[in-house]
């Protein structure tokens, strides 16, 4: 498990403690379902997804490949017609008034491919502002600001096809924001960016949420990005929501329960088997005259039970360290559990309801 | 509802905003024509080259036949080149937007996908008129046959004549959204348009209800015989308007159906 101290710091520190949470719900998804085909050949991509997002929140939608992330996001955006369920953005029901929804929403779904490469950076911003119903002339000041923020001011009059991949990605995001929106959907926003560009983009996303109250919904496989930027994550698996919690809360739950234990001597097979079986011990390593292993426990008291097992077997305890997990550990654990322990429909509904 | 924190967030989806978007689309088209002159010249050159092959080649093989029918060839070729520009602007346009990754952006416009495509189509039709004027001038200069070009007659008749081609463009644009790789079908349609423009409406009156046929017939009459718009029989103009509106509406409905079909299947924007 990686140490959280190695990770880049959140730009505004602990966002949840510095910002008063906005109460206005800007995106509400209720029992969203999408199936392809019919009868025995039917494939369910989204299976009763529900969540709400408030203004100025940054929410990560995570899930393994095939979990239904893209279909969920495209269904919310109307690019895929959902089989059932409802989506409301900024108080507008998507089923009743999709055009009304698009007055509030921008999306970057194709990364750097979102813009016209034969136009200049500024021409792209102007075109997409007009496409969104804005007056490109009136939005010039905003565009200048975006160009400055994304370090593109010097490239404003260059055609996009001459820019680097990272710059194209930034142009794409700037074009999404060019018309001014309440909610922005971003699919893999940092894909292909170098470390510096990725950090800049993360800072910009936080600033948009904190200073302009823009709601950001992003999907990414880069857990560092999600952990740095997001206030909350919605984890999908097999088209269902299996976790919907603040990042700090998700990581915090693990923080107090994961330990690295070092005991003297080599553990016998029987002791090792008992620890693995009863206490979810993993990563057992024998190091010369000592044994090291990681253990994730259901509650703090269980640590004493593990130490008791070692003591009974005649092993002295040399060291115990609390492990600080990152979001990737949480994600892997949550999705793994979802696959290992399929719940009944009722249990799943209860769990989802509880985490909202 | 939304909190406006920036004047640039003011969204106007009324006529003024729509006009602004039309201006932005026309500007984009113009910028690209000027910025890539080699592409622009080769596009225009190809149209002329095909005509030169047709005219000089035909004159070498059958000089009398070409000489007798040169006016028809000029008008027919003019309408064909304009129809191709208008039609392919939609069908190839959708394919290219899907390849570029911008199709979904166009769909998510608060103006609606249909109106956005209509704006793009109007810009394409205007472009086709631009090329048409240039092509006509060169064709008349090269052949030495100067036709009647009364703008009050030629422009509305040509616009109504091209409208069914736009309708066909909408159909194939919709099919491109749903099925993506249908470029071979696009090319076949170009030959189909030749047949429709050359349809013998005088011999087979029912053919006037086919796309482009009546428009081609009336444009020939207007430009070769100097007949003015108001001198045409009302019935002929009625058929022209009915076919223009009918095929355009049918094409637009098919486009709308196909985009919804594509969204149901989850393939909008895929390529």
Interface residues (C-beta under 8 A of the other chain):
Chain A: X24 X34 X36 X45 X55 X71 X74 X77 X78 X79 X80 X81 X90 X91 X99 X100 X102 X103 X104 X105 X106 X107 X109 X110 X111 X113 X114 X115 X116 X117 X118 X119 X123 X126 X127 X128 X129 X130 X131 X132 X133 X134 X135 X136 X138 X139 X141 X142 X159 X179 X180 X181 X182 X212 X213
Chain B: X1 X2 X3 X5 X6 X7 X8 X9 X10 X11 X12 X13 X17 X20 X21 X23 X24 X25 X28 X31 X32 X35 X36 X100 X101 X102 X104 X105 X106 X107 X108 X109 X110 X111 X112 X116 X260 X263 X264 X265 X266 X268 X269
